[in-house]
Every structure is written in C-alpha cells, then in structure tokens.
Amino acid sequence: KTIYEFDASTLETIRTPFQGHTDTITRLALSFHGALLASASYDNTIKLWDCESRQLLA
C-alpha cells in the first residue's frame, strides 16, 4: 500500500513515502532518468508518480 525509498548503505528509509494504493503493490517501474515511478497493485490500479515531489500524477 505504501512505497518506501531506502538508503542502500544503511537500509534506512529516506524521503517521504509514496502513498495511495489500497491493496498490496505488485510491480514497480522507474523511468530511465528517474523522474517518474509507475506502480501496480492488487487494487486493480496503476499509478504514476513524480519522484521529486512525490505527487500522484495519474
């Protein structure tokens, strides 16, 4: 339901998580330049996120 970003060296969460799905997230895809994140969920939705602002775009 929530996507967290981790620091690979410390495994600590960083930045604000992406929140919006109502069921388990099943897939993630990051755009080539890292500006956009797509997430799919068992809630039958695909969401598109702005990685910098953490805003839900679609």
PDB file of N, H, CA, C and O in Angstrom:
ATOM      1  N   LYS A   1       0.810  -1.191   0.000  1.00  0.00           N
ATOM      2  CA  LYS A   1       0.000   0.000   0.000  1.00  0.00           C
ATOM      3  C   LYS A   1       0.856   1.258   0.000  1.00  0.00           C
ATOM      4  O   LYS A   1       0.412   2.320  -0.437  1.00  0.00           O
ATOM      5  N   THR A   2       2.073   1.137   0.487  1.00  0.00           N
ATOM      6  H   THR A   2       2.434   0.274   0.841  1.00  0.00           H
ATOM      7  CA  THR A   2       2.985   2.269   0.574  1.00  0.00           C
ATOM      8  C   THR A   2       4.330   1.880  -0.012  1.00  0.00           C
ATOM      9  O   THR A   2       4.803   0.762   0.191  1.00  0.00           O
ATOM     10  N   ILE A   3       4.949   2.808  -0.745  1.00  0.00           N
ATOM     11  H   ILE A   3       4.565   3.716  -0.910  1.00  0.00           H
ATOM     12  CA  ILE A   3       6.260   2.571  -1.348  1.00  0.00           C
ATOM     13  C   ILE A   3       7.283   3.402  -0.577  1.00  0.00           C
ATOM     14  O   ILE A   3       7.164   4.623  -0.476  1.00  0.00           O
ATOM     15  N   TYR A   4       8.281   2.720  -0.041  1.00  0.00           N
ATOM     16  H   TYR A   4       8.378   1.728  -0.123  1.00  0.00           H
ATOM     17  CA  TYR A   4       9.345   3.386   0.701  1.00  0.00           C
ATOM     18  C   TYR A   4      10.623   3.377  -0.121  1.00  0.00           C
ATOM     19  O   TYR A   4      10.875   2.446  -0.887  1.00  0.00           O
ATOM     20  N   GLU A   5      11.429   4.422   0.043  1.00  0.00           N
ATOM     21  H   GLU A   5      11.225   5.178   0.665  1.00  0.00           H
ATOM     22  CA  GLU A   5      12.738   4.505  -0.590  1.00  0.00           C
ATOM     23  C   GLU A   5      13.789   4.332   0.503  1.00  0.00           C
ATOM     24  O   GLU A   5      13.705   4.959   1.559  1.00  0.00           O
ATOM     25  N   PHE A   6      14.785   3.470   0.242  1.00  0.00           N
ATOM     26  H   PHE A   6      14.853   2.960  -0.615  1.00  0.00           H
ATOM     27  CA  PHE A   6      15.800   3.153   1.237  1.00  0.00           C
ATOM     28  C   PHE A   6      17.180   3.593   0.785  1.00  0.00           C
ATOM     29  O   PHE A   6      17.483   3.595  -0.408  1.00  0.00           O
ATOM     30  N   ASP A   7      18.012   3.965   1.741  1.00  0.00           N
ATOM     31  H   ASP A   7      17.766   3.964   2.710  1.00  0.00           H
ATOM     32  CA  ASP A   7      19.432   4.185   1.506  1.00  0.00           C
ATOM     33  C   ASP A   7      20.080   2.807   1.468  1.00  0.00           C
ATOM     34  O   ASP A   7      19.991   2.060   2.443  1.00  0.00           O
ATOM     35  N   ALA A   8      20.724   2.460   0.370  1.00  0.00           N
ATOM     36  H   ALA A   8      20.796   3.067  -0.422  1.00  0.00           H
ATOM     37  CA  ALA A   8      21.278   1.113   0.191  1.00  0.00           C
ATOM     38  C   ALA A   8      22.392   0.792   1.182  1.00  0.00           C
ATOM     39  O   ALA A   8      22.594  -0.376   1.513  1.00  0.00           O
ATOM     40  N   SER A   9      23.115   1.791   1.660  1.00  0.00           N
ATOM     41  H   SER A   9      22.952   2.740   1.391  1.00  0.00           H
ATOM     42  CA  SER A   9      24.225   1.509   2.569  1.00  0.00           C
ATOM     43  C   SER A   9      23.779   1.352   4.021  1.00  0.00           C
ATOM     44  O   SER A   9      24.423   0.639   4.792  1.00  0.00           O
ATOM     45  N   THR A  10      22.682   2.012   4.400  1.00  0.00           N
ATOM     46  H   THR A  10      22.159   2.591   3.774  1.00  0.00           H
ATOM     47  CA  THR A  10      22.234   1.952   5.795  1.00  0.00           C
ATOM     48  C   THR A  10      20.901   1.219   5.969  1.00  0.00           C
ATOM     49  O   THR A  10      20.531   0.849   7.083  1.00  0.00           O
ATOM     50  N   LEU A  11      20.197   1.016   4.877  1.00  0.00           N
ATOM     51  H   LEU A  11      20.498   1.317   3.972  1.00  0.00           H
ATOM     52  CA  LEU A  11      18.856   0.412   4.868  1.00  0.00           C
ATOM     53  C   LEU A  11      17.828   1.236   5.640  1.00  0.00           C
ATOM     54  O   LEU A  11      16.789   0.717   6.049  1.00  0.00           O
ATOM     55  N   GLU A  12      18.122   2.518   5.836  1.00  0.00           N
ATOM     56  H   GLU A  12      18.966   2.939   5.503  1.00  0.00           H
ATOM     57  CA  GLU A  12      17.169   3.422   6.472  1.00  0.00           C
ATOM     58  C   GLU A  12      16.276   4.041   5.411  1.00  0.00           C
ATOM     59  O   GLU A  12      16.709   4.305   4.290  1.00  0.00           O
ATOM     60  N   THR A  13      15.008   4.270   5.789  1.00  0.00           N
ATOM     61  H   THR A  13      14.657   4.055   6.700  1.00  0.00           H
ATOM     62  CA  THR A  13      14.103   4.918   4.842  1.00  0.00           C
ATOM     63  C   THR A  13      14.504   6.376   4.677  1.00  0.00           C
ATOM     64  O   THR A  13      14.929   7.036   5.625  1.00  0.00           O
ATOM     65  N   ILE A  14      14.359   6.856   3.454  1.00  0.00           N
ATOM     66  H   ILE A  14      14.014   6.319   2.684  1.00  0.00           H
ATOM     67  CA  ILE A  14      14.677   8.244   3.148  1.00  0.00           C
ATOM     68  C   ILE A  14      13.491   8.873   2.425  1.00  0.00           C
ATOM     69  O   ILE A  14      12.734   8.183   1.742  1.00  0.00           O
ATOM     70  N   ARG A  15      13.339  10.144   2.577  1.00  0.00           N
ATOM     71  H   ARG A  15      13.954  10.703   3.133  1.00  0.00           H
ATOM     72  CA  ARG A  15      12.292  10.921   1.923  1.00  0.00           C
ATOM     73  C   ARG A  15      10.895  10.467   2.316  1.00  0.00           C
ATOM     74  O   ARG A  15      10.727   9.522   3.087  1.00  0.00           O
ATOM     75  N   THR A  16       9.927  11.134   1.791  1.00  0.00           N
ATOM     76  H   THR A  16      10.064  11.902   1.164  1.00  0.00           H
ATOM     77  CA  THR A  16       8.522  10.843   2.059  1.00  0.00           C
ATOM     78  C   THR A  16       8.077   9.639   1.237  1.00  0.00           C
ATOM     79  O   THR A  16       8.385   9.574   0.047  1.00  0.00           O
ATOM     80  N   PRO A  17       7.364   8.684   1.831  1.00  0.00           N
ATOM     81  CA  PRO A  17       6.903   7.526   1.061  1.00  0.00           C
ATOM     82  C   PRO A  17       5.804   7.909   0.067  1.00  0.00           C
ATOM     83  O   PRO A  17       5.132   8.929   0.218  1.00  0.00           O
ATOM     84  N   PHE A  18       5.643   7.066  -0.945  1.00  0.00           N
ATOM     85  H   PHE A  18       6.189   6.238  -1.068  1.00  0.00           H
ATOM     86  CA  PHE A  18       4.552   7.212  -1.907  1.00  0.00           C
ATOM     87  C   PHE A  18       3.355   6.464  -1.327  1.00  0.00           C
ATOM     88  O   PHE A  18       3.457   5.272  -1.038  1.00  0.00           O
ATOM     89  N   GLN A  19       2.226   7.144  -1.153  1.00  0.00           N
ATOM     90  H   GLN A  19       2.144   8.112  -1.387  1.00  0.00           H
ATOM     91  CA  GLN A  19       1.040   6.506  -0.580  1.00  0.00           C
ATOM     92  C   GLN A  19      -0.164   6.753  -1.474  1.00  0.00           C
ATOM     93  O   GLN A  19      -0.368   7.865  -1.961  1.00  0.00           O
ATOM     94  N   GLY A  20      -0.966   5.704  -1.689  1.00  0.00           N
ATOM     95  H   GLY A  20      -0.800   4.801  -1.294  1.00  0.00           H
ATOM     96  CA  GLY A  20      -2.158   5.901  -2.499  1.00  0.00           C
ATOM     97  C   GLY A  20      -2.874   4.623  -2.878  1.00  0.00           C
ATOM     98  O   GLY A  20      -4.073   4.651  -3.157  1.00  0.00           O
ATOM     99  N   HIS A  21      -2.170   3.502  -2.895  1.00  0.00           N
ATOM    100  H   HIS A  21      -1.196   3.479  -2.668  1.00  0.00           H
ATOM    101  CA  HIS A  21      -2.827   2.238  -3.212  1.00  0.00           C
ATOM    102  C   HIS A  21      -3.608   1.750  -1.995  1.00  0.00           C
ATOM    103  O   HIS A  21      -3.262   2.051  -0.852  1.00  0.00           O
ATOM    104  N   THR A  22      -4.665   0.992  -2.265  1.00  0.00           N
ATOM    105  H   THR A  22      -4.946   0.747  -3.193  1.00  0.00           H
ATOM    106  CA  THR A  22      -5.485   0.457  -1.179  1.00  0.00           C
ATOM    107  C   THR A  22      -5.275  -1.038  -0.966  1.00  0.00           C
ATOM    108  O   THR A  22      -5.913  -1.636  -0.100  1.00  0.00           O
ATOM    109  N   ASP A  23      -4.381  -1.649  -1.755  1.00  0.00           N
ATOM    110  H   ASP A  23      -3.863  -1.163  -2.459  1.00  0.00           H
ATOM    111  CA  ASP A  23      -4.072  -3.070  -1.599  1.00  0.00           C
ATOM    112  C   ASP A  23      -2.583  -3.266  -1.891  1.00  0.00           C
ATOM    113  O   ASP A  23      -1.874  -2.303  -2.186  1.00  0.00           O
ATOM    114  N   THR A  24      -2.123  -4.483  -1.811  1.00  0.00           N
ATOM    115  H   THR A  24      -2.699  -5.265  -1.572  1.00  0.00           H
ATOM    116  CA  THR A  24      -0.712  -4.819  -1.983  1.00  0.00           C
ATOM    117  C   THR A  24      -0.180  -4.347  -3.334  1.00  0.00           C
ATOM    118  O   THR A  24      -0.827  -4.533  -4.364  1.00  0.00           O
ATOM    119  N   ILE A  25       0.998  -3.739  -3.320  1.00  0.00           N
ATOM    120  H   ILE A  25       1.523  -3.588  -2.482  1.00  0.00           H
ATOM    121  CA  ILE A  25       1.669  -3.308  -4.548  1.00  0.00           C
ATOM    122  C   ILE A  25       2.392  -4.505  -5.135  1.00  0.00           C
ATOM    123  O   ILE A  25       3.108  -5.216  -4.430  1.00  0.00           O
ATOM    124  N   THR A  26       2.204  -4.728  -6.432  1.00  0.00           N
ATOM    125  H   THR A  26       1.622  -4.151  -7.006  1.00  0.00           H
ATOM    126  CA  THR A  26       2.750  -5.914  -7.083  1.00  0.00           C
ATOM    127  C   THR A  26       3.907  -5.628  -8.027  1.00  0.00           C
ATOM    128  O   THR A  26       4.733  -6.511  -8.256  1.00  0.00           O
ATOM    129  N   ARG A  27       3.993  -4.430  -8.580  1.00  0.00           N
ATOM    130  H   ARG A  27       3.322  -3.713  -8.394  1.00  0.00           H
ATOM    131  CA  ARG A  27       5.046  -4.103  -9.541  1.00  0.00           C
ATOM    132  C   ARG A  27       5.440  -2.639  -9.413  1.00  0.00           C
ATOM    133  O   ARG A  27       4.625  -1.784  -9.066  1.00  0.00           O
ATOM    134  N   LEU A  28       6.726  -2.367  -9.705  1.00  0.00           N
ATOM    135  H   LEU A  28       7.389  -3.061  -9.987  1.00  0.00           H
ATOM    136  CA  LEU A  28       7.245  -1.003  -9.778  1.00  0.00           C
ATOM    137  C   LEU A  28       8.071  -0.865 -11.044  1.00  0.00           C
ATOM    138  O   LEU A  28       8.736  -1.812 -11.466  1.00  0.00           O
ATOM    139  N   ALA A  29       8.030   0.314 -11.649  1.00  0.00           N
ATOM    140  H   ALA A  29       7.490   1.083 -11.307  1.00  0.00           H
ATOM    141  CA  ALA A  29       8.876   0.612 -12.806  1.00  0.00           C
ATOM    142  C   ALA A  29       9.330   2.059 -12.691  1.00  0.00           C
ATOM    143  O   ALA A  29       8.520   2.964 -12.492  1.00  0.00           O
ATOM    144  N   LEU A  30      10.633   2.264 -12.819  1.00  0.00           N
ATOM    145  H   LEU A  30      11.291   1.529 -12.982  1.00  0.00           H
ATOM    146  CA  LEU A  30      11.227   3.594 -12.729  1.00  0.00           C
ATOM    147  C   LEU A  30      11.591   4.062 -14.128  1.00  0.00           C
ATOM    148  O   LEU A  30      12.147   3.290 -14.909  1.00  0.00           O
ATOM    149  N   SER A  31      11.290   5.311 -14.458  1.00  0.00           N
ATOM    150  H   SER A  31      10.839   5.938 -13.823  1.00  0.00           H
ATOM    151  CA  SER A  31      11.635   5.841 -15.778  1.00  0.00           C
ATOM    152  C   SER A  31      13.154   5.911 -15.935  1.00  0.00           C
ATOM    153  O   SER A  31      13.892   5.897 -14.950  1.00  0.00           O
ATOM    154  N   PHE A  32      13.602   5.986 -17.169  1.00  0.00           N
ATOM    155  H   PHE A  32      13.003   5.997 -17.969  1.00  0.00           H
ATOM    156  CA  PHE A  32      15.028   5.958 -17.494  1.00  0.00           C
ATOM    157  C   PHE A  32      15.815   7.019 -16.726  1.00  0.00           C
ATOM    158  O   PHE A  32      16.897   6.726 -16.215  1.00  0.00           O
ATOM    159  N   HIS A  33      15.307   8.217 -16.635  1.00  0.00           N
ATOM    160  H   HIS A  33      14.429   8.455 -17.050  1.00  0.00           H
ATOM    161  CA  HIS A  33      16.010   9.304 -15.947  1.00  0.00           C
ATOM    162  C   HIS A  33      15.639   9.409 -14.468  1.00  0.00           C
ATOM    163  O   HIS A  33      16.134  10.291 -13.767  1.00  0.00           O
ATOM    164  N   GLY A  34      14.775   8.517 -13.991  1.00  0.00           N
ATOM    165  H   GLY A  34      14.373   7.800 -14.561  1.00  0.00           H
ATOM    166  CA  GLY A  34      14.416   8.502 -12.581  1.00  0.00           C
ATOM    167  C   GLY A  34      13.418   9.557 -12.155  1.00  0.00           C
ATOM    168  O   GLY A  34      13.228   9.777 -10.958  1.00  0.00           O
ATOM    169  N   ALA A  35      12.777  10.212 -13.103  1.00  0.00           N
ATOM    170  H   ALA A  35      12.931  10.033 -14.075  1.00  0.00           H
ATOM    171  CA  ALA A  35      11.828  11.274 -12.767  1.00  0.00           C
ATOM    172  C   ALA A  35      10.444  10.744 -12.429  1.00  0.00           C
ATOM    173  O   ALA A  35       9.705  11.373 -11.672  1.00  0.00           O
ATOM    174  N   LEU A  36      10.088   9.586 -12.988  1.00  0.00           N
ATOM    175  H   LEU A  36      10.689   9.075 -13.603  1.00  0.00           H
ATOM    176  CA  LEU A  36       8.746   9.037 -12.804  1.00  0.00           C
ATOM    177  C   LEU A  36       8.815   7.618 -12.270  1.00  0.00           C
ATOM    178  O   LEU A  36       9.744   6.867 -12.571  1.00  0.00           O
ATOM    179  N   LEU A  37       7.821   7.265 -11.475  1.00  0.00           N
ATOM    180  H   LEU A  37       7.067   7.875 -11.230  1.00  0.00           H
ATOM    181  CA  LEU A  37       7.685   5.917 -10.945  1.00  0.00           C
ATOM    182  C   LEU A  37       6.273   5.439 -11.244  1.00  0.00           C
ATOM    183  O   LEU A  37       5.305   6.150 -10.972  1.00  0.00           O
ATOM    184  N   ALA A  38       6.149   4.243 -11.800  1.00  0.00           N
ATOM    185  H   ALA A  38       6.935   3.666 -12.021  1.00  0.00           H
ATOM    186  CA  ALA A  38       4.841   3.622 -12.014  1.00  0.00           C
ATOM    187  C   ALA A  38       4.699   2.476 -11.025  1.00  0.00           C
ATOM    188  O   ALA A  38       5.647   1.728 -10.788  1.00  0.00           O
ATOM    189  N   SER A  39       3.512   2.343 -10.452  1.00  0.00           N
ATOM    190  H   SER A  39       2.741   2.951 -10.645  1.00  0.00           H
ATOM    191  CA  SER A  39       3.251   1.257  -9.508  1.00  0.00           C
ATOM    192  C   SER A  39       1.923   0.593  -9.857  1.00  0.00           C
ATOM    193  O   SER A  39       0.951   1.257 -10.220  1.00  0.00           O
ATOM    194  N   ALA A  40       1.907  -0.737  -9.739  1.00  0.00           N
ATOM    195  H   ALA A  40       2.696  -1.276  -9.445  1.00  0.00           H
ATOM    196  CA  ALA A  40       0.690  -1.517  -9.975  1.00  0.00           C
ATOM    197  C   ALA A  40       0.328  -2.232  -8.683  1.00  0.00           C
ATOM    198  O   ALA A  40       1.195  -2.558  -7.872  1.00  0.00           O
ATOM    199  N   SER A  41      -0.964  -2.469  -8.504  1.00  0.00           N
ATOM    200  H   SER A  41      -1.669  -2.204  -9.162  1.00  0.00           H
ATOM    201  CA  SER A  41      -1.435  -3.027  -7.239  1.00  0.00           C
ATOM    202  C   SER A  41      -2.582  -3.996  -7.462  1.00  0.00           C
ATOM    203  O   SER A  41      -3.243  -3.983  -8.500  1.00  0.00           O
ATOM    204  N   TYR A  42      -2.804  -4.847  -6.449  1.00  0.00           N
ATOM    205  H   TYR A  42      -2.267  -4.858  -5.606  1.00  0.00           H
ATOM    206  CA  TYR A  42      -3.973  -5.721  -6.446  1.00  0.00           C
ATOM    207  C   TYR A  42      -5.274  -4.930  -6.319  1.00  0.00           C
ATOM    208  O   TYR A  42      -6.353  -5.513  -6.428  1.00  0.00           O
ATOM    209  N   ASP A  43      -5.198  -3.623  -6.094  1.00  0.00           N
ATOM    210  H   ASP A  43      -4.322  -3.150  -6.005  1.00  0.00           H
ATOM    211  CA  ASP A  43      -6.421  -2.816  -6.076  1.00  0.00           C
ATOM    212  C   ASP A  43      -6.894  -2.485  -7.497  1.00  0.00           C
ATOM    213  O   ASP A  43      -7.801  -1.676  -7.691  1.00  0.00           O
ATOM    214  N   ASN A  44      -6.251  -3.136  -8.493  1.00  0.00           N
ATOM    215  H   ASN A  44      -5.514  -3.793  -8.335  1.00  0.00           H
ATOM    216  CA  ASN A  44      -6.605  -3.001  -9.918  1.00  0.00           C
ATOM    217  C   ASN A  44      -6.332  -1.610 -10.473  1.00  0.00           C
ATOM    218  O   ASN A  44      -7.043  -1.139 -11.361  1.00  0.00           O
ATOM    219  N   THR A  45      -5.291  -0.946  -9.942  1.00  0.00           N
ATOM    220  H   THR A  45      -4.713  -1.328  -9.220  1.00  0.00           H
ATOM    221  CA  THR A  45      -4.904   0.360 -10.459  1.00  0.00           C
ATOM    222  C   THR A  45      -3.416   0.373 -10.780  1.00  0.00           C
ATOM    223  O   THR A  45      -2.629  -0.388 -10.216  1.00  0.00           O
ATOM    224  N   ILE A  46      -3.057   1.254 -11.696  1.00  0.00           N
ATOM    225  H   ILE A  46      -3.696   1.872 -12.154  1.00  0.00           H
ATOM    226  CA  ILE A  46      -1.664   1.596 -11.977  1.00  0.00           C
ATOM    227  C   ILE A  46      -1.552   3.083 -11.705  1.00  0.00           C
ATOM    228  O   ILE A  46      -2.344   3.876 -12.213  1.00  0.00           O
ATOM    229  N   LYS A  47      -0.575   3.458 -10.909  1.00  0.00           N
ATOM    230  H   LYS A  47       0.069   2.814 -10.496  1.00  0.00           H
ATOM    231  CA  LYS A  47      -0.408   4.863 -10.544  1.00  0.00           C
ATOM    232  C   LYS A  47       0.937   5.364 -11.062  1.00  0.00           C
ATOM    233  O   LYS A  47       1.920   4.624 -11.091  1.00  0.00           O
ATOM    234  N   LEU A  48       0.963   6.626 -11.468  1.00  0.00           N
ATOM    235  H   LEU A  48       0.164   7.227 -11.445  1.00  0.00           H
ATOM    236  CA  LEU A  48       2.170   7.268 -11.961  1.00  0.00           C
ATOM    237  C   LEU A  48       2.527   8.397 -11.006  1.00  0.00           C
ATOM    238  O   LEU A  48       1.700   9.257 -10.702  1.00  0.00           O
ATOM    239  N   TRP A  49       3.771   8.380 -10.539  1.00  0.00           N
ATOM    240  H   TRP A  49       4.442   7.681 -10.786  1.00  0.00           H
ATOM    241  CA  TRP A  49       4.229   9.308  -9.510  1.00  0.00           C
ATOM    242  C   TRP A  49       5.369  10.175 -10.023  1.00  0.00           C
ATOM    243  O   TRP A  49       6.183   9.728 -10.831  1.00  0.00           O
ATOM    244  N   ASP A  50       5.425  11.418  -9.552  1.00  0.00           N
ATOM    245  H   ASP A  50       4.764  11.782  -8.896  1.00  0.00           H
ATOM    246  CA  ASP A  50       6.578  12.288  -9.752  1.00  0.00           C
ATOM    247  C   ASP A  50       7.546  11.988  -8.608  1.00  0.00           C
ATOM    248  O   ASP A  50       7.200  12.177  -7.442  1.00  0.00           O
ATOM    249  N   CYS A  51       8.742  11.526  -8.926  1.00  0.00           N
ATOM    250  H   CYS A  51       9.024  11.372  -9.873  1.00  0.00           H
ATOM    251  CA  CYS A  51       9.688  11.104  -7.880  1.00  0.00           C
ATOM    252  C   CYS A  51      10.198  12.263  -7.031  1.00  0.00           C
ATOM    253  O   CYS A  51      10.478  12.077  -5.847  1.00  0.00           O
ATOM    254  N   GLU A  52      10.323  13.433  -7.602  1.00  0.00           N
ATOM    255  H   GLU A  52      10.095  13.584  -8.564  1.00  0.00           H
ATOM    256  CA  GLU A  52      10.847  14.569  -6.849  1.00  0.00           C
ATOM    257  C   GLU A  52       9.815  15.108  -5.853  1.00  0.00           C
ATOM    258  O   GLU A  52      10.120  15.289  -4.674  1.00  0.00           O
ATOM    259  N   SER A  53       8.609  15.359  -6.328  1.00  0.00           N
ATOM    260  H   SER A  53       8.362  15.212  -7.286  1.00  0.00           H
ATOM    261  CA  SER A  53       7.582  15.966  -5.473  1.00  0.00           C
ATOM    262  C   SER A  53       6.758  14.943  -4.700  1.00  0.00           C
ATOM    263  O   SER A  53       6.055  15.295  -3.752  1.00  0.00           O
ATOM    264  N   ARG A  54       6.845  13.667  -5.107  1.00  0.00           N
ATOM    265  H   ARG A  54       7.416  13.381  -5.877  1.00  0.00           H
ATOM    266  CA  ARG A  54       6.059  12.574  -4.520  1.00  0.00           C
ATOM    267  C   ARG A  54       4.564  12.725  -4.819  1.00  0.00           C
ATOM    268  O   ARG A  54       3.733  12.105  -4.156  1.00  0.00           O
ATOM    269  N   GLN A  55       4.227  13.534  -5.802  1.00  0.00           N
ATOM    270  H   GLN A  55       4.902  14.038  -6.342  1.00  0.00           H
ATOM    271  CA  GLN A  55       2.836  13.755  -6.173  1.00  0.00           C
ATOM    272  C   GLN A  55       2.332  12.653  -7.095  1.00  0.00           C
ATOM    273  O   GLN A  55       3.061  12.178  -7.966  1.00  0.00           O
ATOM    274  N   LEU A  56       1.093  12.253  -6.899  1.00  0.00           N
ATOM    275  H   LEU A  56       0.501  12.639  -6.192  1.00  0.00           H
ATOM    276  CA  LEU A  56       0.432  11.306  -7.776  1.00  0.00           C
ATOM    277  C   LEU A  56       0.011  12.055  -9.029  1.00  0.00           C
ATOM    278  O   LEU A  56      -0.718  13.044  -8.950  1.00  0.00           O
ATOM    279  N   LEU A  57       0.472  11.582 -10.199  1.00  0.00           N
ATOM    280  H   LEU A  57       1.064  10.779 -10.264  1.00  0.00           H
ATOM    281  CA  LEU A  57       0.168  12.256 -11.461  1.00  0.00           C
ATOM    282  C   LEU A  57      -1.028  11.640 -12.174  1.00  0.00           C
ATOM    283  O   LEU A  57      -1.818  12.348 -12.798  1.00  0.00           O
ATOM    284  N   ALA A  58      -1.157  10.330 -12.081  1.00  0.00           N
ATOM    285  H   ALA A  58      -0.515   9.755 -11.574  1.00  0.00           H
ATOM    286  CA  ALA A  58      -2.269   9.646 -12.771  1.00  0.00           C
ATOM    287  C   ALA A  58      -2.514   8.300 -12.133  1.00  0.00           C
ATOM    288  O   ALA A  58      -3.404   7.566 -12.562  1.00  0.00           O
TER     289      ALA A  58
END
